[in-house]
Amino acid sequence: MTTSYRPAPPCVLVFSGSDPSGGAGMQADIPAISALGCHPLSVPTALTVQDNVSVFAVHPIDAELIRHQAQVLIDRFDIRAVKLGIAGNRRNAETIVELILQLRSRRPDLPVVVDPVLASGHGNRLSTDDPAQAIAPLYAVATVILPNLNEADRLCGGEHGREAQAAILMQRGCEHVLLKGGHGPQEEDVVNRWFGPEGAGASWRWPRLPDEFHGTGCTLAAALSAMLAHGLGMRDAIDAAQHYCQHALATSYAIAPGQRIPNRVPLHEKSFAGEYK
C-alpha cells in the first residue's frame, strides 16, 4: 500500500473550556480549526456543566496544570497562532499571558485571537471571578479581540458608541477589534465591524438567520485563528472566517430543542482551507 502523507499543517494552540454538549468551547474549536487545514493543540481551562441551552456550573482547571499542559506543547511544537476562549478565572488568564509572552519571545508576530466570552448565550456566567475582570490581563497580548455587542457594552460601557468602544479596547492593548452584531439589538442583518491600527477597518453584513446557535462566537474565533495561522492578513482572515462561520450556521443541525449546533465540518467538496490559503 502506498502512502500519501500530507504536508505538516500549521499548529494552533487553543485555551478554552470544555463543553460536554459538544456545541461550544473546545469542542467547537477543534473541528473548526481542523476543517480549515490546521492542527489544534488543546489546553482545557475549565470544565463546564452545560447543554445546548444553559450553563449550570463552571469548574476552572488549576493554573499550574494549565501551565504544565501548555509548556509541554510549547517545548515540542511550532505554534503559528493562539486562540483564547474562557479562562475560568483571573489567575488562569494571568498564567496564559505568561505562556504567550514566552511564545512571542520566539515568534514576535504570533497572532493571538481572544474571544472575550463573559456569559453563555442565555446569560449564564462562565467565570468564577467577575468575568470582565477575569479577562483583563488578556488585552495586552490580543492581536484581535472579538466581542459581541453585549460584551462590548459590558467591557467598555454601554454609553459609548461602537467606534469609541473599539478605541477603548485598542487603548487597553488589543491591536485589532472585531465587533460582532449577532447578539445585541436585533436588526434585520448581522453587521460585523473591524477596527484596526492607523484607521484600518471594514464592515460586513450578513443575513440574520431565524434560529439561535450554540457556539457561534467560538466557531468564528477558531476559524480566524486558523486563517491567521495560514498567514493571511487580518482583513482577508476575518473575511474568510466569516464565510466559513456563516456556512456552518446555514447548514447547522438540532440535537435537541434549544440552540442549533453549527456544522463545522462541511459535508461537501468545497474546501474552505484550500480556497482561502
C-alpha positions in Angstrom: 0.0 0.0 0.0 1.4 3.4 -1.0 1.2 6.4 1.4 0.1 9.9 0.6 1.3 11.8 3.6 0.1 15.5 3.6 2.4 18.3 4.5 2.5 19.3 8.2 -0.4 21.7 8.9 0.1 24.9 11.0 -0.5 24.3 14.7 -3.0 26.4 16.6 -2.7 26.4 20.4 -6.2 26.6 22.0 -7.0 27.6 25.6 -10.8 27.1 26.2 -13.4 25.5 28.3 -14.8 22.0 27.8 -18.4 21.8 26.7 -19.9 18.3 27.2 -22.7 19.0 24.9 -20.2 19.3 22.0 -21.5 22.6 20.8 -19.2 25.3 22.2 -15.8 25.9 23.7 -13.1 23.4 23.0 -15.5 21.0 21.3 -16.2 23.8 18.8 -12.7 25.0 18.4 -11.1 21.6 17.5 -13.3 20.7 14.5 -13.3 24.3 13.1 -9.6 24.6 13.2 -9.2 21.1 11.7 -11.7 21.8 8.9 -9.6 24.9 7.9 -6.4 22.9 7.4 -4.7 23.5 10.8 -3.9 21.2 13.7 -5.4 22.1 17.1 -3.3 21.7 20.2 -5.8 21.9 23.1 -5.4 23.0 26.7 -8.7 23.0 28.7 -9.1 25.9 31.1 -12.3 24.9 32.7 -14.8 22.0 32.9 -18.4 23.1 32.4 -21.8 21.6 33.1 -24.0 22.6 30.2 -26.3 21.5 27.5 -27.4 23.4 24.3 -29.4 25.9 26.3 -27.9 26.6 29.7 -24.6 26.5 31.7 -25.2 25.0 35.1 -21.6 25.1 36.6 -18.1 26.1 35.7 -15.1 24.5 37.4 -11.7 26.1 36.4 -8.7 23.9 35.9 -5.8 24.6 38.3 -3.5 27.3 36.8 -0.4 25.1 37.3 -2.0 22.2 35.4 -2.8 24.7 32.6 0.8 25.8 32.6 2.2 22.2 32.6 -0.1 21.1 29.7 0.8 24.1 27.6 4.5 24.0 28.4 4.9 20.5 27.0 3.2 21.6 23.8 5.3 24.8 23.6 8.5 22.9 24.0 7.6 20.4 21.3 5.6 22.1 18.5 5.9 25.0 16.2 2.8 27.1 17.1 1.6 29.5 14.5 -1.4 31.0 16.3 -3.2 31.0 19.7 -7.0 31.0 20.3 -8.3 32.0 23.7 -11.8 31.2 25.0 -12.8 31.3 28.6 -10.0 31.3 31.2 -12.2 30.3 34.1 -10.7 32.9 36.5 -8.2 35.7 36.6 -5.3 33.5 37.8 -5.7 31.3 34.8 -5.7 34.3 32.5 -2.5 35.6 34.0 -0.9 32.2 33.5 -2.0 32.1 29.9 -0.4 35.6 29.3 2.9 34.4 30.7 2.8 31.4 28.3 2.0 33.7 25.3 4.9 36.0 26.2 7.1 33.0 26.2 5.9 32.1 22.7 6.3 35.6 21.5 9.9 35.6 22.6 10.5 33.1 19.8 7.8 34.4 17.3 7.2 38.1 18.0 4.4 38.3 15.4 2.4 35.3 16.8 -1.3 36.1 16.3 -3.4 35.7 19.4 -7.2 35.6 18.9 -9.3 36.5 22.0 -12.9 35.6 22.3 -14.0 37.5 25.4 -16.7 35.2 26.5 -18.4 36.7 29.5 -21.6 34.6 29.6 -23.4 31.9 27.6 -26.0 33.0 25.0 -28.6 32.8 27.8 -26.6 34.9 30.2 -25.0 32.2 32.4 -21.7 33.3 33.8 -18.6 31.5 32.6 -16.0 32.5 35.2 -15.8 32.1 39.0 -14.5 35.6 39.2 -16.1 38.7 37.8 -15.9 37.8 34.1 -14.9 41.2 32.8 -12.1 41.4 35.4 -11.0 37.8 34.7 -10.2 38.5 31.1 -8.5 41.9 31.7 -4.9 40.5 31.6 -5.6 39.2 28.0 -5.9 42.7 26.4 -2.1 43.2 26.4 -1.5 40.1 24.3 -4.5 40.2 22.0 -3.8 40.6 18.3 -7.5 40.7 17.8 -10.5 40.6 20.2 -14.0 39.6 19.1 -16.7 40.9 21.5 -20.3 40.8 20.6 -22.3 43.9 21.2 -23.5 42.8 24.7 -19.9 42.0 25.6 -18.6 45.3 24.3 -21.2 47.1 26.4 -20.1 45.2 29.5 -16.4 45.7 28.8 -16.4 49.3 27.8 -19.7 50.8 29.0 -23.0 50.9 27.0 -22.9 54.7 27.0 -20.1 54.7 24.4 -20.7 54.4 20.7 -19.2 51.4 18.8 -16.2 53.3 17.5 -15.5 54.6 21.0 -15.7 51.0 22.4 -13.3 49.8 19.8 -10.9 52.6 20.7 -11.1 51.8 24.4 -10.2 48.1 23.7 -7.3 49.2 21.5 -6.1 51.6 24.2 -6.0 48.6 26.6 -3.7 46.8 24.3 -5.8 45.0 21.6 -4.3 45.6 18.2 -7.5 44.8 16.3 -11.2 44.7 17.3 -14.0 42.8 15.5 -17.3 43.9 16.9 -19.9 41.2 16.2 -23.5 42.0 15.6 -25.1 38.6 16.2 -26.0 39.4 19.8 -27.5 42.8 20.9 -30.1 44.9 19.2 -31.9 42.6 16.8 -31.6 44.4 13.5 -32.6 42.7 10.3 -29.0 41.9 9.3 -25.9 41.0 11.3 -23.2 43.7 10.9 -19.7 42.9 11.9 -17.2 45.8 12.1 -13.5 45.5 12.1 -11.3 48.3 13.6 -7.5 48.2 13.1 -4.4 50.3 13.6 -4.0 53.6 11.8 -7.6 53.9 10.8 -7.9 50.5 9.1 -11.3 49.0 9.1 -14.2 47.4 7.3 -17.7 46.1 7.8 -19.6 43.0 6.7 -23.4 42.5 6.5 -24.9 39.0 6.8 -28.5 37.8 6.7 -29.8 37.2 10.2 -30.8 33.5 10.4 -34.0 32.8 12.2 -32.7 30.4 14.9 -30.3 30.5 17.9 -27.0 28.7 17.7 -24.6 27.1 20.3 -21.0 28.2 20.0 -21.2 30.8 17.2 -18.6 33.0 18.7 -16.2 30.1 19.4 -16.6 29.0 15.8 -15.8 32.4 14.3 -12.8 33.0 16.7 -11.4 29.5 16.0 -11.8 30.0 12.2 -10.0 33.3 12.5 -7.1 31.7 14.4 -6.7 29.1 11.7 -6.7 31.7 8.9 -4.1 33.8 10.7 -2.0 30.6 11.2 -2.1 30.1 7.4 -0.5 33.6 7.1 -3.5 35.6 5.8 -3.6 39.3 6.6 -6.1 40.5 9.1 -8.8 41.7 6.7 -8.6 38.6 4.5 -8.5 36.3 7.5 -11.6 38.0 9.0 -13.4 37.8 5.7 -12.6 34.1 5.2 -13.5 33.2 8.8 -16.9 34.8 8.5 -17.7 33.0 5.2 -16.8 29.7 7.0 -18.9 30.6 10.1 -21.9 31.7 8.0 -21.9 28.4 6.1 -21.6 26.5 9.4 -24.7 28.2 10.7 -26.7 27.9 7.5 -26.1 24.1 7.5 -26.5 23.7 11.3 -28.4 20.8 12.9 -30.5 20.2 16.0 -29.7 17.5 18.5 -32.5 18.6 20.9 -34.8 21.6 21.4 -32.9 24.7 22.0 -29.8 26.2 20.2 -28.7 24.5 17.0 -25.2 23.2 16.5 -23.1 24.8 13.7 -21.9 22.3 11.1 -18.2 22.9 11.5 -17.1 20.0 9.2 -18.7 20.8 5.8 -20.1 17.7 4.1 -19.4 18.8 0.6 -16.4 19.1 -1.8 -15.7 22.8 -1.1 -12.6 23.2 0.9 -12.5 26.5 2.9 -8.9 25.9 3.8 -7.9 25.4 0.2 -9.9 28.4 -1.0 -8.5 30.9 1.5 -4.9 29.7 1.9 
